[in-house]
Amino acid sequence: MRCLVSLEAARVNAGYKQKEVASKLNVHVSTIQRWEKDSSGIAGLSVNKMAALYGISPDDIFLGKKNDLIVLIRSKAIGEI
């Protein structure tokens, strides 16, 4: 089973702060904050840049609302019990 990660988790695991990522992607820190809450509207190029920065595959990033990922994880955990 593939393990998806949120943008926030990917960033934290890679050891970056939001401000650092914003600087590297040439966007405002509020853009990073917005994307970490709801990544469903991010352009593919931005996803690819963040994945490369974080050292993961773009396919490993969950694209959607952060709360939807939590619900997905919980539902899978309950199904495995």
Secondary structure, 3 states (H helix, E strand, C coil): CCCCECHHHHHHHHCCCHHHHHHHHCCCHHHHHHHHHECCCCCHHHHHHHHHHHCCCHHHECCCEHHHHHHHHHHHHHHCC
